[in-house]
């Protein structure tokens, strides 16, 4: 069973920074993609950023230049460094991993990020 445990959410003022972490445990293929999605109140879940095992990245246009995704393959951990935060970044952020050989997706429980003065 694969489990994803997120940490690092919280309340921050506009212009501030936060760093999210997500550690995956269980049996996971080494061929995978990890990432983050967010869900604002009343909206659907949307892509923030993804990163492959080889380090290839993909970002939503709204976060390019402000957010950076990275990973530690040895620890099966993915990070999201969020800078220059805006009130519209307020959402629950979910960690995600896709096991490509098994064609399975796994999700974390979500962590709240609130950007407000």
C-alpha positions in Angstrom: 0.0 0.0 0.0 1.4 3.4 -1.0 0.9 6.3 1.4 1.7 10.0 0.8 2.3 12.2 3.8 2.3 16.0 3.2 3.7 18.7 5.5 4.5 22.4 5.4 1.2 24.1 4.8 0.0 27.1 6.8 -0.8 30.8 6.8 1.5 33.2 5.1 1.2 36.9 4.1 1.1 37.9 0.5 4.6 38.0 -0.9 5.8 35.4 1.5 7.1 31.8 1.0 6.3 28.3 2.0 7.9 24.9 1.3 5.7 21.8 1.0 7.1 18.3 1.4 5.6 15.0 0.6 7.1 11.6 1.5 5.9 8.5 -0.2 6.1 5.1 1.5 5.2 1.6 0.3 6.1 -0.2 -2.9 6.5 2.3 -5.7 8.1 1.7 -9.1 11.3 3.7 -9.8 9.5 4.9 -13.0 7.1 7.4 -11.6 6.1 11.0 -11.7 5.4 13.0 -8.6 3.6 16.3 -8.3 1.3 18.7 -6.6 -2.3 19.7 -7.4 -4.4 22.3 -5.7 -8.1 22.8 -5.0 -9.5 26.2 -4.1 -13.0 26.5 -2.5 -15.7 25.8 -5.0 -13.3 24.7 -7.7 -11.9 21.5 -9.1 -8.5 20.1 -8.5 -5.9 21.7 -10.8 -2.3 20.9 -11.6 0.4 22.9 -9.9 3.6 21.1 -11.0 5.0 17.7 -11.7 8.4 16.2 -11.8 9.5 12.8 -13.3 12.1 10.4 -11.9 14.6 11.9 -14.4 13.9 15.4 -13.2 11.7 16.7 -16.1 9.3 19.3 -14.8 6.0 20.8 -15.8 4.3 23.9 -14.2 0.9 25.6 -14.4 1.3 29.0 -16.1 0.0 30.7 -13.0 3.0 29.5 -10.9 5.8 29.7 -13.4 8.7 31.8 -12.0 7.3 31.6 -8.5 7.1 27.9 -7.6 9.9 25.3 -7.9 9.3 21.6 -7.7 12.1 19.2 -6.8 12.5 15.6 -5.5 14.8 13.3 -3.7 14.5 9.9 -5.4 16.4 8.1 -2.6 13.8 9.3 -0.1 10.8 9.1 -2.5 10.1 12.7 -1.4 8.9 15.6 -3.5 9.1 19.3 -2.5 7.3 22.5 -3.6 9.0 25.8 -2.9 6.5 28.5 -3.2 7.7 32.1 -3.4 5.9 35.4 -4.0 2.7 33.9 -2.8 -0.6 35.6 -3.7 -4.1 35.4 -2.1 -5.2 33.4 -5.2 -2.8 30.7 -4.3 -5.0 29.9 -1.3 -6.1 26.3 -1.6 -5.7 22.7 -0.3 -2.6 21.3 -1.9 -2.5 17.6 -2.7 0.6 15.5 -3.3 0.3 13.0 -6.2 2.4 10.1 -7.6 1.8 8.1 -10.7 3.3 4.6 -10.9 3.8 4.3 -14.6 4.3 0.5 -14.9 1.2 -0.2 -12.8 -0.7 2.8 -14.3 -1.9 3.8 -10.8 -2.3 7.2 -9.2 -2.0 7.8 -5.4 -3.0 11.0 -3.5 -2.1 12.5 -0.2 -4.6 13.8 2.3 -4.0 17.5 1.4 -2.5 20.4 3.3 -4.0 23.8 3.6 -2.2 26.9 2.3 -3.7 30.2 3.1 -2.3 33.5 1.8 -3.8 36.4 3.6 -2.8 39.6 5.4 
